[in-house]
């Protein structure tokens, strides 16, 4: 990849999961594309949903409706204009917690099976002197490990999903 020529990467900071959001009063379970037939699924133009879903969307195996933002999709879901939406879990809950009153936000949940997963890493420029970038990498990875092993990382992640870090000054 092009980025590996210019950067070194930390251990994975977070694995973002694209999941299905749906209304609590709907009974929904899925493990394969076949389980999704009959549902209208909200997607966002230009987003990637993984090879398997991209092919099913292209083949019209799935019934999808395209919008230009995750926020629009959540509104459509609340209005019963789609049955499911595909959204990154953190993004979905951030929108719900910031844009809707709690009673409305609590009408929506997510399925635990990820549609697609992607890992995020700290990128450190190779333009930095070797010893400097290696120190940054080592310090960062060690700090991340301490947070994860202590349980603090999970606490912070859970708090983020609940909107605890929004609008902090």
WOGIFEN-V361201 format. One record per pair of residues at least 24 apart in sequence whose ideal C-beta (glycine too) atoms are under 7 Angstrom apart, sorted by the first residue. I is the first residue (numbers start at 1). J is the second residue. D is the distance in Angstrom with one decimal. If there is no record, write none. Layout:
# WOGIFEN-V361201
i->I j->J d->D
i->I j->J d->D
This chain:
# WOGIFEN-V361201
i->3 j->123 d->7.0
i->6 j->125 d->6.7
i->6 j->126 d->5.7
i->7 j->123 d->4.2
i->7 j->124 d->6.1
i->7 j->125 d->6.0
i->7 j->126 d->6.2
i->8 j->124 d->5.1
i->8 j->126 d->6.5
i->8 j->133 d->6.0
i->8 j->137 d->6.1
i->9 j->121 d->4.2
i->9 j->123 d->6.0
i->10 j->121 d->5.0
i->10 j->122 d->3.8
i->10 j->137 d->6.0
i->10 j->140 d->5.1
i->10 j->141 d->5.7
i->11 j->141 d->4.9
i->11 j->144 d->6.0
i->12 j->119 d->4.4
i->12 j->120 d->7.0
i->12 j->121 d->6.0
i->13 j->120 d->5.3
i->13 j->121 d->6.2
i->13 j->122 d->6.3
i->13 j->144 d->6.6
i->14 j->120 d->5.0
i->15 j->117 d->5.4
i->15 j->119 d->5.1
i->16 j->88 d->5.0
i->16 j->90 d->6.5
i->16 j->117 d->6.9
i->16 j->118 d->5.3
i->16 j->120 d->6.4
i->17 j->88 d->6.9
i->17 j->89 d->5.1
i->17 j->114 d->4.1
i->17 j->117 d->5.3
i->18 j->49 d->6.5
i->18 j->86 d->5.7
i->18 j->87 d->6.7
i->18 j->88 d->5.2
i->18 j->114 d->6.3
i->18 j->115 d->4.6
i->18 j->116 d->4.2
i->19 j->89 d->5.1
i->19 j->110 d->4.6
i->19 j->111 d->5.8
i->19 j->114 d->5.7
i->19 j->115 d->6.2
i->20 j->84 d->4.7
i->20 j->86 d->6.1
i->20 j->110 d->6.6
i->20 j->111 d->4.5
i->20 j->115 d->6.6
i->21 j->77 d->6.4
i->21 j->84 d->7.0
i->21 j->85 d->5.0
i->21 j->87 d->5.7
i->21 j->92 d->5.2
i->21 j->108 d->5.5
i->21 j->110 d->5.1
i->22 j->83 d->6.6
i->22 j->84 d->5.0
i->22 j->109 d->6.7
i->22 j->111 d->7.0
i->23 j->77 d->6.7
i->23 j->107 d->5.6
i->23 j->108 d->6.2
i->24 j->107 d->5.7
i->24 j->109 d->5.3
i->26 j->83 d->6.9
i->28 j->111 d->6.3
i->30 j->111 d->6.5
i->30 j->113 d->6.4
i->31 j->113 d->6.4
i->33 j->61 d->6.2
i->33 j->62 d->7.0
i->36 j->62 d->5.8
i->39 j->63 d->6.9
i->39 j->83 d->4.3
i->39 j->84 d->5.3
i->40 j->65 d->6.0
i->40 j->82 d->4.7
i->40 j->83 d->5.1
i->41 j->82 d->6.5
i->41 j->83 d->7.0
i->41 j->84 d->4.9
i->41 j->85 d->6.9
i->41 j->86 d->6.5
i->42 j->67 d->6.4
i->42 j->73 d->4.0
i->42 j->76 d->5.5
i->42 j->77 d->6.4
i->42 j->82 d->4.0
i->42 j->84 d->7.0
i->42 j->85 d->3.9
i->43 j->86 d->5.7
i->44 j->68 d->6.7
i->44 j->69 d->6.3
i->44 j->70 d->5.9
i->44 j->73 d->6.4
i->49 j->86 d->5.7
i->49 j->115 d->6.0
i->49 j->116 d->5.7
i->50 j->115 d->6.3
i->50 j->116 d->3.7
i->53 j->115 d->6.1
i->70 j->95 d->5.9
i->71 j->95 d->5.4
i->71 j->99 d->6.5
i->77 j->108 d->6.6
i->78 j->104 d->6.5
i->78 j->107 d->6.8
i->86 j->115 d->5.3
i->90 j->160 d->6.6
i->90 j->161 d->6.6
i->93 j->161 d->4.7
i->94 j->163 d->6.8
i->97 j->162 d->6.7
i->97 j->163 d->3.2
i->97 j->166 d->6.7
i->98 j->163 d->6.5
i->98 j->166 d->5.7
